[in-house]
Amino acid sequence: MALSDRPHLQRPWPLEAPPLAGQLMNHEGLCVGSRGAVYAAHVLTTLPLFPLNTVLVPGLVMPLHIFEPRYCELIESLLSNPDKNAREFGIIAVRDGRSLEENGVEALYDVGTAAVLRNVDRVEDGLFDIVTLGSRRFLIQDVDISAPLATATVEFLDEPTGDVSPRQLQQVAQRFTTYRTVLGGRFDDGDASTDDLPEEATVLSYLITASMVLPTNERQALLSAVDAQERLTLASTLLARENAIISALSAVPAIDLLPPISSPN
């Protein structure tokens, strides 16, 4: 049974979100995403897009090998910006089995994360090895695929906490501690502590999002949550499911069998 089908966790959209559509403004002046999620509206800006088959999480470091000419040109353009903190582009996840070239904007989710260029190594034949850092989430309003390098009109999203109770924080922290303990190869470790986990709800929610072994659509659902409370609610349910599976099978997810990161690059 899919998570969205479970009666105790009714989300405002399915985990496998519908295709990207034009965004709407509701009567309160808030932006409504294609799944019906409501976000605070902000000034729009344009970002070059880098589609991937994975989700970049704010605060996560992601290395990439850049070899396709359009993305090499993007890196050159970013390097020409004297403001290092403004050297950013948008990483957006691609739906399983689809591509931007074959399916157009329907291939893309509508919430992504801006990647800030932190380190660049030039390698042979004008290629690049880069290190990026996930910074701020964005909501796509429109996509232009008329040029080789796709660009998007986006609005950057706030990071509201929501109504997170100490009990919810404690529960999800304990479930995550159990999960990462068994991923580290230690079963039945009743002494595992949550003391080293962040106490701030948004930081903890993104740490869990980045750390769990999940299919793209479930990680995307975590990224797209309107606030930390919603993200932690979903994360807690996912952790309970994964911990139950691990306990029943006495086996952990095969991390090295996950699909490699790929893109049109």
C-alpha positions in Angstrom: 0.0 0.0 0.0 1.3 3.4 -0.9 2.0 5.9 1.9 -0.7 8.3 0.6 -3.3 5.5 0.8 -2.8 4.9 4.6 -5.6 6.5 6.6 -3.4 7.8 9.3 -1.3 9.9 6.9 -3.4 11.7 4.3 -1.2 14.1 2.4 -2.6 16.9 0.2 -1.0 15.2 -2.9 0.2 11.7 -3.8 3.8 10.8 -3.4 4.0 10.4 -7.2 2.9 13.9 -7.9 1.0 14.8 -11.1 2.8 16.6 -14.0 4.0 20.1 -13.7 1.2 22.6 -14.4 0.8 26.3 -14.3 0.8 27.7 -10.7 -2.1 29.6 -9.3 -2.6 32.3 -6.7 -5.3 31.8 -4.1 -7.5 34.5 -2.6 -4.9 35.2 0.1 -2.2 35.9 -2.4 -0.4 32.6 -1.7 1.1 30.4 -4.4 -0.6 27.1 -5.0 1.7 24.4 -6.4 0.6 21.8 -9.0 -0.2 19.4 -6.2 -2.4 21.8 -4.3 0.3 22.6 -1.6 0.2 26.3 -0.6 3.4 28.3 -0.3 4.1 31.9 0.5 4.5 33.9 -2.7 7.8 35.7 -3.4 9.6 37.6 -6.1 10.2 35.4 -9.1 13.7 34.8 -10.5 15.3 32.8 -13.3 17.5 29.7 -12.7 19.3 27.5 -15.1 18.2 23.9 -14.5 20.2 20.7 -14.0 17.8 17.7 -14.1 18.9 14.7 -12.1 17.4 11.4 -11.1 17.9 12.2 -7.5 16.9 14.9 -5.0 19.3 17.6 -3.6 18.5 18.5 0.0 19.3 21.9 1.5 22.6 21.6 3.4 23.7 18.5 1.4 27.0 18.4 -0.4 26.8 17.0 -3.9 29.8 16.4 -6.2 29.1 16.3 -10.0 31.2 15.5 -13.1 30.3 17.9 -15.8 31.0 16.9 -19.4 28.2 18.0 -21.7 28.9 21.3 -23.5 25.8 23.1 -22.3 26.6 22.4 -18.7 30.3 23.2 -19.2 29.2 26.6 -20.5 27.0 27.0 -17.4 30.0 26.4 -15.1 32.1 28.9 -17.1 29.3 31.4 -16.8 28.9 30.8 -13.0 32.7 31.2 -12.5 32.6 34.6 -14.2 30.3 35.9 -11.4 32.5 37.6 -8.8 30.0 36.9 -6.1 30.7 33.3 -5.1 27.5 33.0 -3.1 25.5 33.9 -6.2 27.0 31.0 -8.3 23.9 28.9 -8.2 21.7 26.8 -10.5 18.7 24.7 -9.9 18.8 20.9 -9.4 15.4 19.4 -10.1 14.5 15.7 -9.8 13.2 13.9 -12.9 10.3 11.4 -12.5 11.2 7.8 -12.9 11.3 6.6 -16.5 11.0 10.1 -18.0 13.4 12.7 -19.4 13.1 16.4 -20.1 14.1 15.8 -23.8 11.4 13.2 -24.4 8.6 14.3 -22.1 9.2 18.0 -21.7 8.2 19.7 -18.4 6.0 16.8 -17.4 9.2 14.9 -16.6 10.0 17.3 -13.8 8.9 17.7 -10.2 8.0 21.3 -9.3 10.1 21.7 -6.1 13.9 21.7 -6.4 16.9 23.0 -4.6 19.4 25.6 -5.7 22.9 24.3 -5.8 25.7 26.8 -5.0 29.0 26.1 -6.7 31.7 25.6 -3.9 34.6 24.0 -5.7 35.6 23.5 -9.3 38.4 21.4 -10.8 39.1 21.6 -14.5 40.0 18.2 -15.9 40.9 17.0 -19.4 39.2 18.3 -22.5 37.6 21.2 -20.8 35.5 19.1 -18.5 34.8 19.9 -14.8 34.6 18.1 -11.5 32.5 20.3 -9.2 31.3 20.3 -5.6 28.0 21.9 -4.9 26.0 22.7 -1.7 22.3 22.6 -1.5 21.1 26.0 -0.4 17.4 27.0 -0.7 14.3 25.3 -2.1 12.4 26.7 -5.0 9.0 26.3 -6.6 8.9 26.2 -10.4 6.5 28.6 -12.0 7.5 28.1 -15.7 10.1 26.2 -17.7 11.8 27.3 -20.9 13.3 24.4 -22.9 13.7 26.4 -26.2 17.5 26.6 -25.7 19.9 23.7 -25.1 20.1 24.7 -21.4 16.7 24.7 -19.8 15.9 27.6 -17.5 13.0 28.0 -15.0 11.1 30.9 -13.6 11.1 30.1 -9.9 10.3 31.5 -6.5 12.4 30.6 -3.5 10.5 29.1 -0.6 10.5 30.0 3.1 11.3 27.3 5.7 8.5 27.5 8.2 8.7 25.2 11.2 5.0 24.6 11.7 3.5 23.2 15.0 6.2 20.7 16.0 5.7 19.4 19.5 8.6 18.1 21.7 6.9 14.7 21.6 7.0 14.6 17.8 10.6 15.6 17.8 11.5 12.9 20.3 9.6 10.2 18.4 11.1 10.9 15.0 14.6 11.3 16.6 14.3 7.9 18.2 13.1 6.3 15.1 15.9 7.9 13.1 18.5 6.8 15.6 17.2 3.2 15.4 17.4 3.4 11.6 20.9 4.8 11.3 22.1 2.4 14.0 21.1 -0.7 12.0 22.3 0.9 8.8 25.7 1.0 10.5 25.5 -2.7 11.1 24.5 -2.7 14.8 21.3 -4.6 15.5 19.5 -4.6 18.8 21.5 -1.6 20.1 19.2 -0.4 22.9 21.8 2.1 24.0 21.7 4.2 20.9 21.4 7.9 21.8 19.8 10.8 20.1 22.0 13.4 21.8 24.1 14.1 18.7 21.0 15.0 16.6 20.1 18.6 15.9 17.4 20.0 18.1 16.1 22.4 15.4 13.1 20.9 13.6 13.9 22.0 10.1 17.6 20.9 10.3 16.6 17.5 11.7 13.9 17.1 9.0 16.5 17.7 6.2 19.1 15.5 7.9 16.6 12.6 7.8 15.6 13.4 4.2 19.2 13.3 3.1 20.1 10.2 5.1 17.3 7.7 4.4 17.6 5.2 1.6 14.4 6.0 -0.4 13.1 6.0 -3.9 13.1 9.4 -5.7 9.3 10.0 -5.3 9.4 9.5 -1.5 12.5 11.7 -1.0 10.8 14.3 -3.2 7.7 14.2 -1.1 9.9 15.0 2.0 11.6 17.9 0.1 8.3 19.3 -1.0 6.7 19.4 2.4 5.3 22.8 3.2 6.9 23.0 6.6 9.1 21.0 9.0 6.2 19.6 10.9 4.7 18.0 7.7 8.2 16.7 6.7 8.8 15.2 10.1 5.4 13.6 10.1 6.1 11.9 6.8 9.6 11.0 7.8 8.4 9.4 11.0 6.0 7.2 9.0 8.7 6.3 6.6 11.2 5.5 9.4 8.6 3.3 11.1 8.0 1.4 7.9 11.7 0.9 7.2 12.5 -0.1 10.7 9.7 -2.7 10.7 11.0 -4.1 7.4 14.6 -4.2 8.7 13.4 -5.9 11.9 11.3 -8.5 10.1 14.0 -9.4 7.5 17.1 -8.8 9.7 18.5 -7.0 6.6 19.3 -3.5 5.7 18.7 -1.6 2.4 21.4 -2.4 -0.2 22.8 1.1 -0.6 25.3 0.0 -3.3 22.4 -1.3 -5.4 20.7 2.0 -5.7 20.8 3.6 -9.2 23.7 5.9 -9.8 23.1 9.6 -10.1 22.5 10.4 -13.8 21.3 13.3 -15.9 21.3 14.4 -19.5 24.8 15.8 -18.7 
